[in-house]
Amino acid sequence: MITRFEWLLILFGLGFIQILCFWGIDIAVSAMVTSPQAILTNGWGIRSPIMIYHLALYLSILVTVTIMIIMVHVIQKYTDQHKSDEPR
């Protein structure tokens, strides 16, 4: 069973990945606006700004959907648990 702390840890990790995705989108768009033949020299293995843009965009969408699923799960779990604790 995953505890509340573990859920928070997972969500903070996903939030960190989301920030990296936004950064990847930012540097990719900056490179594409500068020059159509631009390459990225940020230390990543992929030098194409178009490829980085799309990878970061798709990963950002995936992380957002995952966060939403986790939020619904946690809210449903703890709401149902709270309802069962109430006296009838």
C-alpha positions in Angstrom: 0.0 0.0 0.0 1.4 3.4 -1.0 1.3 6.0 1.9 0.5 9.6 1.6 4.2 10.5 1.8 5.0 8.2 -1.1 2.2 9.8 -3.2 3.6 13.2 -2.4 7.1 12.0 -3.4 5.9 10.7 -6.7 4.0 13.9 -7.4 7.1 16.0 -6.6 9.1 13.8 -8.9 6.6 14.2 -11.7 6.6 18.0 -11.1 10.3 18.0 -11.5 10.1 16.2 -14.8 7.4 18.7 -15.8 9.7 21.6 -15.1 12.4 19.8 -17.2 9.9 19.5 -20.0 9.1 23.2 -19.9 12.8 24.0 -20.0 13.3 21.6 -23.0 10.4 23.3 -24.8 11.9 26.7 -24.0 15.4 26.0 -25.3 14.0 24.2 -28.4 11.7 27.1 -29.4 14.6 29.6 -28.8 16.9 27.6 -31.0 14.2 27.2 -33.7 13.4 31.0 -33.7 17.1 31.8 -33.9 17.9 29.8 -37.0 16.2 26.9 -38.9 19.6 25.0 -39.0 20.3 25.5 -35.3 21.7 22.7 -33.1 21.4 22.4 -29.4 24.6 22.2 -27.3 23.1 21.8 -23.9 24.7 18.4 -23.1 21.8 16.3 -24.2 22.4 13.5 -26.7 19.8 15.0 -29.1 21.0 18.1 -31.0 17.8 18.7 -33.0 15.6 21.5 -31.5 12.6 20.1 -33.3 13.1 16.6 -31.8 13.7 18.1 -28.3 10.5 20.2 -28.7 8.3 17.3 -29.6 9.8 14.9 -27.0 9.4 17.5 -24.2 5.9 18.3 -25.4 4.7 14.7 -25.4 6.4 13.9 -22.1 4.8 17.0 -20.6 1.4 15.8 -21.8 2.1 12.3 -20.4 3.2 13.7 -17.0 0.1 15.9 -16.8 -2.2 13.0 -17.5 -0.4 10.9 -14.9 -0.7 13.6 -12.3 -4.4 13.9 -13.0 -4.9 10.1 -12.7 -3.0 10.1 -9.4 -5.0 13.0 -8.0 -8.3 11.4 -8.9 -7.1 8.1 -7.3 -5.9 9.7 -4.1 -9.0 11.9 -3.8 -11.3 9.0 -4.4 -9.4 6.7 -2.0 -9.2 9.1 0.9 -12.8 10.4 0.4 -14.2 6.9 0.5 -12.0 6.1 3.5 -13.4 9.2 5.3 -17.0 8.3 4.5 -16.5 4.8 6.0 -15.1 6.4 9.2 -18.3 8.5 9.8 -20.9 7.2 12.2 -24.2 6.4 10.7 
